[in-house]
Amino acid sequence: MTESFLPHMNGVTGSVLQILSHLERAGHDAHVIAPDGVGIPGEVHGAAVEAVPSLALPGYRSVRVGTPPARHIAASLRRFEPDVVHLASPFALGWRGALAAEHIGVAAVAAYQTDVAAYTQRYRIPIATGIAESHIARLHRRATITLAPSPDSAQQLAELGVDRIRQWGRGVDAERFQPVRRSTALRAEWGSEVVIGYVGRLAPEKQVEDLAVLQTIPGARLVIVGDGPSRPRLEVLMPGARFLGHLEGDALAAAMASFDVFVHPGESETFGQTLQEAHASGVPVVATGRGGPLGLVRMGMDGWLYRPGDLEDLRMRVADLAGDARKRRAFGEAGRDAVQGRSWANVCAQLMGHYDEARELRTVDTGLRARRQMRPDPGAPAVPRTWRRYVALGDSLTEGLCDPGPDGALRGWADRLALLLAARGGLRYANLAVRSKRVRDVCGGQLARALELQPDLVSILVGANDLVKSTVDVPALAAELEGAVARLRSTGADVVLVTPFLPRRRAAAIYARRFAAFATALSGIAARTGAVLIDTDLYPSLPDRPNWGEDLVHLSSRGHRFLAYRVGEVLDVPHADALGALDAVLHENEPIGAGLWWRRHALPWVWRRLHGRAAGDGRVAKHDEYVYLGRSSAPRDVSVH
């Protein structure tokens, strides 16, 4: 599944074509799902190409963004029955692919190739950076493993909370790109002693305008290969440069080998395929000391890395090579030697190993999934588990703020879940959650009381109040919470662990990275302790405005109902999905709270913060003792306090 494909040729498309060629030679079956576009082929290297509905990307009419819903992708995967789903540079279509692979229980390998978050900064839309980072994190957490092209990109992903990262680079076609492709005809046409070349998209994220400082190097000329929305502006900015437009195949190889120095100024490269192609062509490289080039350019051996953003340093490094033909030859030969072991055959063989590992890990993951945890024998027919004592821990979300009942008392998702569970034959239920509480509160007083109540089911939804503080130590929070989960599990209780979530609002985007990192940590806790993980990222409609109350920070009644039914589905509550759909229809005209948000909610919150207070100060849990939910009176149970 690829975000980009033929006829649009770029690094992602090139990688996919090489992988398909390798799969064909090795006798594997392949199927391609890609955004539809004019000229897309129906088959490539023996693989059928399934074109899905798409929209053109603004500014790049040739670039299409796939738009089919995840259920359509899941249906396509079921028809093909893959062993592995490869997500090539996933973002939009890849997200749906990750969900679909998860839904049908197939391993997903996500190949990180495009730093979308960096692109939002280059296009001067910083508000989208947090959103992009959150999306990247949740997508790659859904994948079985993530393939990072360089150590720098692996570190970026780790900082976003992504785990199971493996390094996998890109191959280079050393037969096509080699020094013998150097063209005397091109050199005569370009007419200069030293040619400084660039190959790539002409777009803001590539920072091609930085090359303007090279125009004054004596005896040198800029030759730029590529096209894109920035080309008209760049032609004005660099009138002495030669713009060749888009080249590919042998024409590109001839141009690359005819350069004397190759320069790439982009700071958002996760790898740098053109740097490898320059080295294969025997051309020394000057690139920014950030991202993918750090793993491809050896300082003082086959090129130079300049300080990111320091254009004087860029000019000095290029001038050094432009003025020394012997150094250029030495660097070029070293670069050519360095790429000899990076053939596509070798790289694709490594990829097959990653596929095998993903399949093994998926088997492990499947054994830890919630539904399997409810069954003593995974091979036996599903028998719904029945719980008799349920305790809910957490903060205002579990207390039920913004979900008043007919009598004015708060309900909330946990109360609604308790009613679903009680339909199996009665349930004792306690809700110890109190607004404004944090992880330490749940792991302290709430945990102690829960242990006294001897539950057989406990739900925990907490962490949001910690994550929105000015500073937060996510690993420390996770470690504290893991201790509480382990204590509950040691008593024999099942634990439902719900990942905190944010509304779809601009103001929430600044916390997206923290929430993603915490969710990843909770996934690890669930795997180690056997807790049931409710990953709210699997429900992309949850952040939508109708699911949030008038204060814009708590779930509305609609949102509480939605979450209760989703948890019910995971716990195998009979007909939870159908009941949820019916409930949604019955409340479809329910008004969305708005109105006096500032006066009722924002200003009181600010006042409490200024005075060192919290909304939960002095409050006690609404159900500190068990209440019985059922059609008859509560049966006697001497073990319950």
C-alpha positions as CSV (number, residue, x, y, z in Angstrom):
1,M,0.0,0.0,0.0
2,T,1.7,3.2,-1.2
3,E,0.9,6.9,-0.9
4,S,2.5,7.5,-4.3
5,F,2.7,5.4,-7.5
6,L,3.1,5.5,-11.2
7,P,2.9,7.5,-13.3
8,H,4.2,9.9,-10.7
9,M,7.9,9.0,-10.2
10,N,9.6,9.9,-6.9
11,G,11.6,8.1,-4.2
12,V,8.6,6.3,-2.8
13,T,7.5,5.0,-6.2
14,G,11.0,4.0,-7.0
15,S,11.4,2.0,-3.8
16,V,8.0,0.3,-4.4
17,L,9.0,-0.7,-7.9
18,Q,12.3,-2.2,-6.7
19,I,10.5,-4.2,-4.0
20,L,7.9,-5.5,-6.5
21,S,10.7,-6.6,-8.9
22,H,12.4,-8.5,-6.1
23,L,9.2,-10.1,-5.0
24,E,8.5,-11.3,-8.5
25,R,12.0,-12.8,-8.9
26,A,11.6,-14.5,-5.6
27,G,8.3,-16.1,-6.5
28,H,6.1,-14.2,-4.1
29,D,2.6,-12.9,-4.9
30,A,2.1,-9.2,-4.6
31,H,-0.8,-6.8,-4.8
32,V,-0.6,-3.0,-4.9
33,I,-3.1,-0.5,-3.5
34,A,-2.4,3.0,-4.7
35,P,-4.2,6.4,-5.3
36,D,-6.0,6.5,-8.6
37,G,-4.6,8.8,-11.3
38,V,-4.4,9.3,-15.0
39,G,-2.0,6.8,-16.5
40,I,-1.8,4.4,-13.5
41,P,-0.9,0.9,-14.8
42,G,-3.1,-2.1,-14.1
43,E,-0.1,-4.4,-13.4
44,V,3.6,-4.0,-12.6
45,H,6.1,-6.8,-12.1
46,G,3.3,-9.4,-12.0
47,A,1.4,-7.5,-9.3
48,A,-2.1,-6.3,-9.9
49,V,-2.5,-2.6,-9.2
50,E,-5.7,-1.7,-7.4
51,A,-6.4,2.1,-7.9
52,V,-8.5,3.6,-5.1
53,P,-10.4,6.9,-5.1
54,S,-8.1,9.9,-4.6
55,L,-7.8,13.7,-4.6
56,A,-5.1,15.9,-6.1
57,L,-2.8,17.5,-3.6
58,P,-3.0,21.3,-3.8
59,G,0.1,22.6,-5.5
60,Y,1.0,19.2,-6.9
61,R,-1.7,18.2,-9.3
62,S,0.2,15.0,-10.2
63,V,0.3,13.9,-6.6
64,R,-2.8,12.1,-5.5
65,V,-4.0,11.4,-1.9
66,G,-6.0,8.2,-1.4
67,T,-9.4,8.6,0.2
68,P,-11.1,5.2,0.5
69,P,-12.5,4.3,4.0
70,A,-10.7,1.6,6.0
71,R,-13.5,-0.9,5.5
72,H,-12.9,-0.8,1.8
73,I,-9.2,-1.5,2.3
74,A,-10.0,-4.3,4.7
75,A,-12.3,-5.9,2.1
76,S,-9.6,-5.7,-0.5
77,L,-7.1,-7.3,1.9
78,R,-9.5,-10.1,2.7
79,R,-9.8,-10.9,-1.0
80,F,-6.0,-11.1,-1.5
81,E,-5.3,-12.7,1.9
82,P,-1.8,-11.3,2.4
83,D,0.8,-12.5,4.9
84,V,2.2,-9.0,5.3
85,V,0.9,-5.5,4.5
86,H,3.8,-3.1,3.5
87,L,2.9,0.5,4.1
88,A,5.1,2.6,1.9
89,S,5.7,6.1,3.4
90,P,2.3,5.9,5.1
91,F,0.2,8.9,6.0
92,A,-3.3,9.2,4.6
93,L,-3.9,6.0,2.7
94,G,-1.4,4.2,4.9
95,W,-3.4,5.1,8.0
96,R,-6.4,3.3,6.6
97,G,-4.2,0.4,5.6
98,A,-2.8,0.2,9.2
99,L,-6.3,0.1,10.6
100,A,-7.4,-2.5,8.0
101,A,-4.4,-4.7,8.7
102,E,-5.1,-4.5,12.4
103,H,-8.8,-5.3,11.8
104,I,-8.1,-8.5,9.9
105,G,-5.2,-9.6,12.0
106,V,-2.3,-9.3,9.5
107,A,1.2,-8.0,10.2
108,A,1.8,-4.4,8.9
109,V,5.3,-3.1,8.1
110,A,5.4,0.7,7.9
111,A,8.4,2.1,5.9
112,Y,9.0,5.7,7.2
113,Q,10.2,7.8,4.3
114,T,8.6,11.3,4.4
115,D,9.0,13.7,7.3
116,V,5.6,15.2,6.9
117,A,5.9,17.2,10.2
118,A,9.0,18.9,8.9
119,Y,7.1,19.8,5.7
120,T,4.4,21.6,7.7
121,Q,7.1,23.8,9.2
122,R,8.7,24.6,5.8
123,Y,5.2,25.5,4.4
124,R,4.8,27.8,7.4
125,I,1.8,26.1,9.0
126,P,3.2,25.3,12.4
127,I,-0.2,24.7,13.9
128,A,-0.3,21.5,11.8
129,T,3.1,20.3,13.0
130,G,1.7,18.9,16.3
131,I,-1.2,17.3,14.4
132,A,1.2,15.7,11.9
133,E,3.5,14.4,14.7
134,S,0.5,12.9,16.5
135,H,-0.7,11.2,13.4
136,I,2.7,9.8,12.5
137,A,3.1,8.5,16.1
138,R,-0.3,6.8,16.2
139,L,0.1,5.4,12.7
140,H,3.4,3.8,13.4
141,R,2.3,2.5,16.8
142,R,-0.4,0.6,14.9
143,A,2.1,-1.0,12.6
144,T,3.7,-4.3,13.7
145,I,7.2,-2.8,13.1
146,T,8.4,0.4,11.6
147,L,11.4,0.7,9.2
148,A,13.4,3.8,9.6
149,P,15.8,4.7,6.8
150,S,18.5,6.3,9.0
151,P,19.6,6.5,12.7
152,D,18.4,10.1,12.8
153,S,14.9,9.3,11.6
154,A,14.8,6.4,14.0
155,Q,15.6,8.8,16.8
156,Q,12.9,11.2,15.6
157,L,10.3,8.4,15.7
158,A,11.5,7.2,19.1
159,E,11.0,10.7,20.5
160,L,7.4,10.6,19.2
161,G,6.8,7.4,21.3
162,V,7.1,4.9,18.4
163,D,8.6,1.5,19.4
164,R,9.6,-1.6,17.4
165,I,11.8,0.5,15.1
166,R,14.2,-1.3,12.7
167,Q,16.7,0.4,10.4
168,W,16.2,-0.3,6.8
169,G,17.9,1.9,4.1
170,R,17.3,2.1,0.4
171,G,19.2,0.4,-2.4
172,V,21.0,2.1,-5.2
173,D,21.1,1.1,-8.9
174,A,24.8,1.0,-9.3
175,E,24.5,-0.4,-12.8
176,R,22.6,2.7,-14.0
177,F,24.4,5.2,-11.9
178,Q,28.1,5.0,-12.5
179,P,31.0,7.2,-13.6
180,V,31.1,5.9,-17.2
181,R,27.8,7.7,-17.8
182,R,29.6,11.1,-17.8
183,S,28.7,12.9,-21.0
184,T,31.1,15.1,-22.9
185,A,28.1,16.5,-24.9
186,L,26.4,17.6,-21.7
187,R,29.6,19.2,-20.4
188,A,30.0,21.1,-23.6
189,E,26.4,22.3,-23.5
190,W,26.7,23.4,-19.9
191,G,29.9,25.3,-20.7
192,S,31.7,25.6,-17.4
193,E,34.9,24.4,-15.7
194,V,33.1,23.1,-12.6
195,V,29.4,22.0,-12.5
196,I,27.6,22.0,-9.2
197,G,24.5,19.9,-9.5
198,Y,21.2,19.3,-7.6
199,V,18.5,16.7,-8.3
200,G,15.1,16.7,-6.6
201,R,11.8,18.4,-6.2
202,L,11.7,22.1,-6.5
203,A,9.6,22.8,-3.5
204,P,9.9,24.8,-0.2
205,E,10.8,21.7,1.9
206,K,13.9,21.0,-0.3
207,Q,15.4,24.5,0.4
208,V,16.7,24.8,-3.1
209,E,16.9,28.6,-2.7
210,D,19.9,28.1,-0.4
211,L,21.9,27.2,-3.5
212,A,21.8,30.8,-4.6
213,V,24.9,31.5,-2.4
214,L,26.9,29.2,-4.8
215,Q,26.4,31.4,-7.8
216,T,29.4,33.5,-7.0
217,I,31.9,30.7,-6.8
218,P,34.5,31.4,-9.5
219,G,34.4,29.2,-12.6
220,A,31.4,27.2,-11.4
221,R,27.8,26.9,-12.7
222,L,24.7,25.5,-11.1
223,V,22.7,22.8,-13.0
224,I,19.4,21.9,-11.4
225,V,17.4,18.8,-12.3
226,G,13.8,18.5,-11.2
227,D,10.5,20.3,-11.3
228,G,7.9,21.6,-8.8
229,P,5.9,24.6,-7.6
230,S,9.0,26.6,-6.7
231,R,10.6,26.5,-10.1
232,P,9.4,30.0,-11.4
233,R,10.7,31.7,-8.2
234,L,14.0,29.8,-8.3
235,E,14.6,30.7,-11.9
236,V,14.3,34.4,-11.0
237,L,16.5,33.9,-7.9
238,M,19.3,32.1,-9.8
239,P,19.3,33.5,-13.3
240,G,22.7,32.0,-14.1
241,A,21.7,28.4,-13.2
242,R,20.7,25.9,-15.8
243,F,17.3,24.3,-15.2
244,L,16.8,20.9,-16.9
245,G,13.4,20.0,-15.6
246,H,12.4,16.5,-14.7
247,L,14.7,13.7,-15.9
248,E,14.7,10.0,-15.3
249,G,16.3,6.8,-16.4
250,D,19.5,7.0,-18.5
251,A,19.1,10.8,-19.0
252,L,19.1,11.3,-15.2
253,A,22.1,9.0,-14.8
254,A,24.1,10.9,-17.5
255,A,23.3,14.2,-15.9
256,M,24.3,13.0,-12.4
257,A,27.6,11.5,-13.6
258,S,28.4,14.8,-15.5
259,F,28.3,16.8,-12.2
260,D,31.6,17.7,-10.5
261,V,29.9,18.3,-7.1
262,F,26.5,17.2,-6.0
263,V,24.7,19.4,-3.4
264,H,21.6,18.7,-1.4
265,P,20.4,21.4,1.1
266,G,17.2,19.9,2.3
267,E,17.1,19.5,6.1
268,S,13.9,17.3,6.2
269,E,15.4,14.3,4.3
270,T,14.8,11.0,6.2
271,F,17.3,9.2,3.9
272,G,18.6,10.9,0.7
273,Q,18.4,8.6,-2.3
274,T,19.9,11.1,-4.7
275,L,23.0,11.3,-2.4
276,Q,23.5,7.5,-3.0
277,E,23.1,8.0,-6.7
278,A,25.7,10.7,-6.8
279,H,28.1,8.5,-4.9
280,A,27.4,5.6,-7.3
281,S,28.2,8.1,-10.1
282,G,31.6,8.9,-8.6
283,V,30.5,12.4,-7.6
284,P,31.4,13.9,-4.2
285,V,28.5,15.2,-2.1
286,V,27.9,18.3,0.0
287,A,24.8,18.0,2.2
288,T,23.3,19.5,5.3
289,G,24.4,17.8,8.6
290,R,20.9,16.8,9.6
291,G,18.6,13.8,8.9
292,G,19.4,11.1,6.4
293,P,22.7,12.6,5.1
294,L,24.3,11.9,8.5
295,G,24.3,8.2,7.7
296,L,25.3,8.5,4.0
297,V,28.1,11.1,3.9
298,R,31.4,10.4,5.5
299,M,33.0,13.7,6.4
300,G,36.4,14.2,4.7
301,M,36.2,10.9,2.9
302,D,33.4,11.1,0.3
303,G,31.9,14.5,0.9
304,W,31.2,17.3,3.4
305,L,28.3,18.0,5.8
306,Y,27.7,21.6,6.5
307,R,26.1,23.2,9.6
308,P,22.3,23.2,9.0
309,G,21.2,26.7,8.1
310,D,24.7,28.1,7.8
311,L,24.9,29.2,4.2
312,E,28.4,30.5,4.5
313,D,29.6,27.1,5.6
314,L,27.7,25.6,2.6
315,R,29.5,27.9,0.2
316,M,32.9,27.2,1.8
317,R,32.4,23.4,1.6
318,V,31.4,23.5,-2.1
319,A,34.1,26.0,-3.0
320,D,36.7,23.7,-1.4
321,L,35.7,20.9,-3.7
322,A,35.2,23.1,-6.7
323,G,38.8,24.4,-6.5
324,D,40.5,21.0,-6.0
325,A,40.1,18.4,-8.8
326,R,42.3,15.8,-7.0
327,K,40.1,16.0,-3.9
328,R,37.0,15.7,-6.0
329,R,38.3,12.5,-7.6
330,A,39.4,11.0,-4.3
331,F,36.0,11.8,-2.7
332,G,34.2,10.5,-5.7
333,E,36.0,7.1,-5.7
334,A,35.4,6.7,-2.0
335,G,31.7,7.4,-2.5
336,R,31.5,4.8,-5.3
337,D,33.2,2.2,-3.1
338,A,30.8,2.9,-0.2
339,V,27.6,2.1,-2.2
340,Q,28.8,-1.2,-3.7
341,G,27.2,-3.2,-0.8
342,R,23.9,-1.3,-1.0
343,S,22.4,-3.0,-4.1
344,W,18.6,-3.3,-4.2
345,A,19.1,-7.1,-4.1
346,N,20.8,-6.9,-0.7
347,V,18.4,-4.3,0.6
348,C,15.3,-6.3,-0.5
349,A,16.8,-9.4,1.1
350,Q,16.9,-7.5,4.4
351,L,13.3,-6.5,3.9
352,M,12.2,-10.1,3.6
353,G,13.8,-10.7,7.0
354,H,11.8,-7.8,8.4
355,Y,8.6,-9.3,6.9
356,D,9.4,-12.6,8.7
357,E,10.0,-10.8,12.0
358,A,6.7,-8.9,11.6
359,R,4.8,-12.1,11.1
360,E,6.3,-13.6,14.2
361,L,5.5,-10.5,16.2
362,R,2.0,-10.4,14.9
363,T,1.5,-13.9,16.3
364,V,2.7,-12.7,19.7
365,D,0.5,-9.6,19.5
366,T,-2.6,-11.7,18.6
367,G,-2.0,-13.8,21.7
368,L,-2.2,-10.6,23.8
369,R,-5.3,-9.1,22.2
370,A,-8.2,-8.5,24.4
371,R,-10.5,-11.1,23.0
372,R,-8.0,-13.8,23.4
373,Q,-7.4,-12.8,27.0
374,M,-11.0,-13.5,27.8
375,R,-10.7,-17.1,26.6
376,P,-8.8,-19.8,28.5
377,D,-8.4,-21.8,25.3
378,P,-7.7,-19.7,22.2
379,G,-8.9,-22.5,20.0
380,A,-12.2,-22.9,21.7
381,P,-15.4,-21.1,20.7
382,A,-15.8,-17.6,22.3
383,V,-17.5,-17.7,25.6
384,P,-18.2,-14.2,27.0
385,R,-16.6,-13.6,30.4
386,T,-18.9,-12.7,33.3
387,W,-17.7,-10.3,35.9
388,R,-19.5,-9.7,39.3
389,R,-17.5,-6.8,40.8
390,Y,-16.4,-3.9,38.7
391,V,-14.4,-0.8,39.9
392,A,-13.7,2.2,37.8
393,L,-10.7,4.4,38.5
394,G,-9.7,7.7,37.0
395,D,-10.5,11.4,36.7
396,S,-13.3,13.6,35.5
397,L,-13.9,11.5,32.3
398,T,-14.7,8.4,34.3
399,E,-16.6,10.4,36.9
400,G,-18.8,11.5,34.1
401,L,-18.6,15.2,33.7
402,C,-20.8,16.7,31.0
403,D,-23.0,13.6,31.0
404,P,-25.9,14.4,33.4
405,G,-28.8,12.0,33.9
406,P,-32.4,12.9,34.1
407,D,-32.0,13.5,37.9
408,G,-29.0,15.7,37.4
409,A,-26.5,13.1,38.7
410,L,-23.5,12.4,36.5
411,R,-23.3,9.2,34.6
412,G,-20.3,8.7,32.2
413,W,-18.9,6.0,30.1
414,A,-18.0,3.7,33.1
415,D,-21.6,3.9,34.5
416,R,-22.9,3.0,31.1
417,L,-20.5,0.2,30.7
418,A,-21.5,-1.2,34.1
419,L,-25.1,-1.3,32.9
420,L,-24.1,-3.3,29.8
421,L,-22.1,-5.7,32.0
422,A,-25.0,-6.1,34.5
423,A,-27.2,-7.4,31.7
424,R,-25.4,-10.7,32.0
425,G,-26.8,-11.4,35.4
426,G,-26.2,-8.6,37.9
427,L,-23.1,-6.6,38.9
428,R,-21.7,-4.8,41.9
429,Y,-20.2,-1.5,40.7
430,A,-18.0,1.2,42.3
431,N,-16.8,4.4,40.7
432,L,-13.8,5.9,42.6
433,A,-13.0,8.5,39.9
434,V,-12.8,12.1,40.9
435,R,-12.3,15.1,38.6
436,S,-8.8,16.7,38.3
437,K,-7.0,13.6,39.7
438,R,-3.7,12.5,38.3
439,V,-1.8,9.3,37.9
440,R,-0.4,9.5,41.5
441,D,-4.0,9.8,42.8
442,V,-5.1,6.7,41.0
443,C,-2.0,4.8,42.1
444,G,-2.5,6.0,45.6
445,G,-5.8,6.3,47.3
446,Q,-8.0,5.0,44.5
447,L,-5.8,1.9,44.1
448,A,-5.9,1.2,47.9
449,R,-9.7,1.4,48.0
450,A,-10.0,-0.7,44.9
451,L,-7.9,-3.5,46.5
452,E,-10.1,-3.4,49.5
453,L,-13.2,-4.0,47.3
454,Q,-11.7,-7.1,45.7
455,P,-13.0,-6.5,42.2
456,D,-12.7,-9.0,39.3
457,L,-12.7,-6.1,36.7
458,V,-11.1,-2.7,37.0
459,S,-11.0,0.1,34.4
460,I,-8.4,2.8,34.4
461,L,-8.5,6.0,32.3
462,V,-6.1,8.6,33.6
463,G,-3.2,10.7,32.6
464,A,-4.7,13.7,30.7
465,N,-4.3,16.0,33.7
466,D,-0.6,15.1,33.9
467,L,0.1,15.4,30.2
468,V,-1.2,19.0,30.0
469,K,1.1,20.3,32.7
470,S,4.0,22.6,31.7
471,T,6.5,19.7,32.1
472,V,5.9,16.0,32.3
473,D,8.0,12.8,32.6
474,V,6.1,10.3,30.5
475,P,8.3,7.3,31.4
476,A,7.9,8.0,35.1
477,L,4.2,8.3,34.8
478,A,4.0,5.0,32.9
479,A,6.2,3.3,35.4
480,E,4.0,4.4,38.3
481,L,0.9,3.3,36.5
482,E,2.4,-0.1,35.6
483,G,3.0,-0.8,39.3
484,A,-0.7,-0.2,40.0
485,V,-1.8,-2.4,37.1
486,A,0.6,-5.2,38.2
487,R,-0.8,-5.1,41.7
488,L,-4.4,-5.4,40.5
489,R,-3.5,-8.2,38.1
490,S,-1.8,-10.1,40.9
491,T,-5.2,-10.4,42.7
492,G,-6.7,-12.1,39.6
493,A,-8.6,-9.0,38.4
494,D,-8.9,-8.2,34.8
495,V,-7.7,-4.6,34.0
496,V,-9.0,-2.5,31.2
497,L,-6.5,0.2,30.3
498,V,-7.8,3.1,28.2
499,T,-5.4,5.5,26.4
500,P,-6.2,9.2,27.1
501,F,-7.3,11.2,24.1
502,L,-7.7,14.8,22.9
503,P,-10.5,16.7,21.1
504,R,-9.9,17.7,17.5
505,R,-9.0,21.3,18.3
506,R,-6.0,23.5,17.4
507,A,-5.2,24.2,21.1
508,A,-5.0,20.5,21.7
509,A,-2.3,19.9,19.0
510,I,0.5,21.1,21.3
511,Y,0.0,18.1,23.5
512,A,-0.3,15.6,20.7
513,R,3.2,14.3,21.0
514,R,2.9,13.7,24.8
515,F,-0.4,11.8,24.4
516,A,1.1,9.7,21.7
517,A,4.1,8.8,23.8
518,F,1.9,7.9,26.8
519,A,-0.3,5.8,24.6
520,T,2.7,3.8,23.4
521,A,3.8,3.3,27.0
522,L,0.3,2.0,27.9
523,S,0.6,-0.4,25.1
524,G,3.8,-1.8,26.6
525,I,2.1,-2.0,30.0
526,A,-0.8,-4.0,28.6
527,A,1.6,-6.4,26.8
528,R,3.7,-7.0,30.0
529,T,0.9,-7.3,32.5
530,G,-1.9,-8.9,30.4
531,A,-4.2,-5.9,30.8
532,V,-6.8,-5.2,28.1
533,L,-5.8,-2.2,26.1
534,I,-8.4,0.1,24.7
535,D,-6.4,2.1,22.1
536,T,-8.6,5.1,21.4
537,D,-6.6,5.9,18.3
538,L,-8.5,3.0,16.7
539,Y,-11.6,5.2,16.8
540,P,-10.8,8.3,14.7
541,S,-14.3,9.8,15.2
542,L,-13.9,10.1,19.0
543,P,-12.1,13.5,18.8
544,D,-15.0,14.9,16.7
545,R,-16.9,17.9,18.1
546,P,-20.2,16.2,18.7
547,N,-18.5,13.8,21.2
548,W,-17.3,16.7,23.4
549,G,-19.2,18.7,26.0
550,E,-19.7,22.5,26.1
551,D,-16.5,22.9,28.1
552,L,-14.6,21.4,25.1
553,V,-12.4,19.3,27.4
554,H,-14.8,16.5,28.5
555,L,-16.9,14.0,26.6
556,S,-20.5,14.9,26.0
557,S,-23.3,12.3,26.6
558,R,-22.8,11.2,23.0
559,G,-19.1,10.7,23.6
560,H,-19.6,8.8,26.8
561,R,-22.0,6.5,25.1
562,F,-19.6,6.0,22.2
563,L,-16.7,5.0,24.5
564,A,-18.9,2.7,26.6
565,Y,-20.0,0.7,23.6
566,R,-16.5,0.5,22.2
567,V,-15.2,-0.9,25.5
568,G,-18.1,-3.2,25.6
569,E,-17.2,-4.6,22.1
570,V,-13.7,-5.3,23.2
571,L,-15.0,-7.1,26.4
572,D,-17.3,-9.2,24.2
573,V,-20.5,-7.8,25.7
574,P,-23.2,-9.4,23.6
575,H,-24.6,-7.1,20.9
576,A,-22.6,-4.1,22.1
577,D,-22.0,-2.8,18.6
578,A,-25.7,-3.1,17.7
579,L,-26.8,-1.5,20.9
580,G,-24.4,1.3,20.2
581,A,-25.7,1.9,16.7
582,L,-29.3,1.9,18.0
583,D,-28.4,4.4,20.8
584,A,-26.7,6.7,18.3
585,V,-29.8,6.7,16.1
586,L,-32.1,7.5,19.1
587,H,-29.9,10.5,20.1
588,E,-28.9,11.7,16.6
589,N,-30.7,15.1,17.1
590,E,-29.2,15.7,20.5
591,P,-27.9,19.3,20.6
592,I,-24.2,20.0,20.9
593,G,-23.3,22.0,24.0
594,A,-21.8,25.4,23.2
595,G,-22.9,28.8,24.6
596,L,-21.2,30.4,27.6
597,W,-18.0,28.4,27.5
598,W,-15.7,31.2,28.7
599,R,-17.8,32.2,31.7
600,R,-18.8,28.8,32.7
601,H,-15.6,26.8,32.2
602,A,-12.5,28.7,31.0
603,L,-12.5,31.6,33.6
604,P,-13.2,29.3,36.6
605,W,-10.4,27.0,35.5
606,V,-7.9,29.9,35.2
607,W,-9.0,31.2,38.7
608,R,-8.4,27.8,40.2
609,R,-5.0,27.5,38.7
610,L,-4.0,31.0,39.9
611,H,-5.0,30.0,43.4
612,G,-3.4,26.6,43.4
613,R,-6.7,24.8,43.4
614,A,-8.3,21.9,41.4
615,A,-11.9,21.2,40.6
616,G,-11.6,17.9,42.5
617,D,-10.4,19.4,45.8
618,G,-12.6,18.1,48.7
619,R,-14.7,15.9,46.4
620,V,-15.2,12.2,47.1
621,A,-16.0,9.4,44.8
622,K,-19.7,9.1,43.8
623,H,-19.7,5.3,44.4
624,D,-17.1,4.6,47.1
625,E,-19.0,1.5,48.0
626,Y,-20.5,-1.1,45.7
627,V,-23.9,-0.5,44.3
628,Y,-25.8,-3.4,42.8
629,L,-27.0,-3.3,39.2
630,G,-29.5,-6.0,38.2
631,R,-33.1,-7.0,37.8
632,S,-33.3,-8.6,41.2
633,S,-32.0,-7.9,44.7
634,A,-28.3,-8.3,45.2
635,P,-27.2,-11.9,46.1
636,R,-25.2,-12.4,49.3
637,D,-21.5,-12.3,48.8
638,V,-19.5,-12.3,52.0
639,S,-16.2,-11.5,50.1
640,V,-17.5,-8.0,49.1
641,H,-17.0,-5.0,51.4
